[in-house]
């Protein structure tokens, strides 16, 4: 049940961020749901591989390169979903930061730790 709540929270945040960030375009709420699903899959399978391959760079940048990896994941999601478009790298970087912070806050509020 927590997975469905997290997915719903993520899709609402993606849809809301598309209204506030001028470079992020989501056409429908179902597209936002697909973005949340694809981001979850990419974060589960591709992100650990990218983190492992970029350990030296991440170490030298004191972990800030992980933000770049998050932006790359968003751009890959942009490639797979036609109803979702991000204008550029820096927009994807800002979108990933705002998405992560919003998810963290709302998951703390709505998800029980039981």
RAGIPE-V408454 format. One record per run of one state. SS is the DSSP state (H for helix, E for strand, - for the rest). FROM is the first residue (numbers start at 1). TO is the last residue. If there is no record, write none. Layout:
SS FROM TO
SS FROM TO
This chain:
- 1 1
H 2 20
- 21 23
E 24 26
- 27 28
H 29 53
- 54 54
H 55 60
- 61 64
H 65 80
- 81 83
E 84 86
- 87 88
H 89 110
- 111 114
